[in-house]
Amino acid sequence: MPGAMRSPDVFGAKLTAVYPENGAKGLQSHQGAIVLFDAIIGAPVAVVHGGEVTAIRTAAASALATQILSAPDAGDLAILGCGEQAREHLVAMACVRKLRRVRIWGRNPERALKFAHENTELSPVPIEVCKTVNTAVHQADLICTVTAADTPVLTSADVADGAHINVVGSSIAAAAEIDNQLVKRARFFVDFRPSALQQAGEFLAAKTAGLVTDDHILAEIGQVLNKQHAGRQTADEVTIYKSLGIPAEDLTCANYLYQTAVERGLGARVPF
């Protein structure tokens, strides 16, 4: 994932290998590194752990989308999936909304129970483990799908009016976590339109079915943040933020870590 930015003047790339099955082994699904260059002199200045940055920045982007798209009083959270992104999204959602309920569902019930036990201290309320998706999302106004599922686990019939959904787990055109009807029903926002038109599996499936056109992608989340486009307009509408990830997120995080390390005298310096 190559990219370049101004202010700060940096460029670089994230080199990533994605192994979804790693979660069952207690390992990160995203393995790799981010290489950061100084755009003024062209020198490589930092190599940063790609897996850690991916985990944090993905959930942080969902938190931003939740802050500007969900109802101000939203706080009934359902998380579908029980891996690394489930944990990061639990933390991120608690940063932007006052959570009054947290429910977790996973395709592996044992992993879901383990998640609830291991992450108790991260949740402001007890984590409820649910046996079905329907039970997990019933009347929830915040939903995060962070599974490795290839086919939909969440349907429109499961989702209450007024909910905001962060669709995060699928990142290729051939996979979809939510069904076509839910895509059609919702106000649909993305992180980067060109990527979504190529790789957002949920949107592409609904488009192939003839239910939506490219115009169904209302805006990028940055356009909503900058007030170039309206986000939520009514209390009962469903909003979706489809996350694929963009290099700007990785570069921003990597540069922050690099600058902080320089200020604090941290990190291992390698002469070149």
Secondary structure, DSSP 4 states (H G I P E B T S, - for coil): -EEEETTTTEEEEEEEEE-GGGGGGTS-SEEEEEEEEETTT--EEEEEEHHHHHHHHHHHHHHHHHHHHS-TT--EEEEE--SHHHHHHHHHHHHHS--SEEEEE-SSHHHHHHHHHHTGGG-SSPEEE-SSHHHHHTT-SEEEE----SS-SB-GGGPPTT-EEEE-S--STT--SB-HHHHHHSEEEES-HHHHHHH-HHHHHHHHTTS--GGGEEEEHHHHHTTSS----STT--EEEE----HHHHHHHHHHHHHHHHHHT-S-----
